[in-house]
Amino acid sequence: MKKAAMKMSIMMSVTMSFVLSLVGNLSSGRFTLPGWLTGFLISLVIGLVIGFVVPMRKTSTSLIKKANAPQGGLKARVIESAVSSLLYTPLMTFIMVFMAYKNATAHGAMLKFGPMLLRSEFISIIVAFILSFIITPIYTKIAFKDVKRPKSI
């Protein structure tokens, strides 16, 4: 079970980091490959740390039970996606925006950090939610494919 959870965490972190760093870089209006690669790598490290520290499955399952949602149903998938996007995205986005802000202002750009952060957080949370909603069931099947389930009595 732990192996499957670790596999799931790695797949989600790589995908979320890839897409969110791409979206962030493209929404800035100035895409650069070095900027995207830097953002991707930093975001990936943050995502992996969060994925290994925060028990995503337990958190989601607990909230699904509290909401009386059937496991695997639409309501459960929405809850899982919301948990995933709200745990991973804000911290990753804050760090990426802070780095971009520091880099831009160091080169003379006159930017306000607050509006820049809020816009990026809004876009990132929506993208992360949609992405998580689509890929979580797929990655769950992949990650748990090799897990041996105990036989029923």
N, C-alpha and C positions, 0 to 999 in steps of 0.2 A: 504494500500500500504506500509506504514512504517513497519507494522508487518511482511509482506512478505519479505521486504528488510532486516529486522533484522534477520529473520529466515535464509535467504540466506547467510548473512554474517557469522552467527554462523556455518552453515553447511560447508561453504567453509573454514573457519578458522580451524575448527576441522580437516577436511580432509587434507588440505594443511600442517598443523602442524604435523599431524600424519605421513604422507608420507615423508615430507622433513626432519623431524628429524630422521626418520628411514634410509633414503638414506644417510644423512650426517654421521650418526653413522656407517653405514655399509661401506661407502666409505673411512672412516678413517682407516679401516683395523683392528679395535679393538672394536667390539660391546660389550657394557655392558648395562644391563637393567637400572641401576641407571643413566647412562649417557644419554640413550635414553629418559627415563622419565623426567629427568631434561630439556633436550632439547625440548621435546614435550610441557611441561608446559609453559616454557618461550616463546617458539614460538607461542603457543596458545594465551597467553596474548597479545603479540605483534600483532598477526593477528586480534584478536578481537578489539583492539584499532584502528588499521588501518581501519578495516571494518566499525567501527562505526563513524570514523572521516572523511574518504574519501568517497565521494559519488560515489561509483563504477558504479552504473547503469547510472547515469547522465554523468559521464566521458566517459564510453563506448558508450552510445547512441550518444553523441556529436561527437565523433571520427568516428562512423559509418556513421552519416549523412554527415560529411565532406568528407568521402571517397565515398559517393554516393553508399553505399552498401545496398542491401535490407535486412531488419531486418530478422534474422533467417537464412540467407544464409551463405554459406561457408566463404565468405569474412568477414561478420559480426562476425561470430564465431571466426575466426582467430584474429580479432581486439580485441574482448572481452577477449580472452585468453591471448593475448599479454599484454593488460592493466592489467589484474589480476596478471599475473606472474611478470610483471615489477614493480608493486606497492608493492606487498607483499614480494616477494622473496629476493631482495637485502638486505633490512634491517634485515630480519630474519636471513639470511645466515651470514651476517656480525657479528651479535651478537653471533650466535652459534659458528662460527669459532674463534672469539675473545676469547670466554670462553674456547674452546678446546685448543687454543694456550696457553693461560695463565696457564691452568691446566697442559698441557704437559711440558711446559718450567719450571714450578715450580718443576717438578719431574726430571729435568735434560735433557730433550729432546732438541736437537739442531735443531730447525726448523726455517724456514724463513716465516714470516707472509704473505708477498705479494703473493708468489706462492701458498701457502696454501689457501688463500682467493680467488684468481682468479680461481683456479681449482674448488673449492666448488661453487662459484657463477655460473660458466659455467654449471656445472652439475645440480645445483638446478634450474636455470632458464629454462633449457630444460625440466626437469622433471615437473616443475610447469606448463609450457606451455601445455605439453601433458595432464597432469592431469586436468587442467582447461578446455581444449578443450573437454575432454570426459565428465566431471561431471557437467559443467555449465548448459547445456540444461536439464539434469536430475534434478538437484537441482532447476532450475527455475520452472519446472513443479510442483515439490513438494511444493515449497515455495508459488507459486501463485495459487495453486489448490483451496484454500479456499477464495481467494480474490473475492469479488463481483464486477463485472464489470458493469459500468453504461449501461443501455439499450440504443440502438441506437434510434434516433428520426425518 
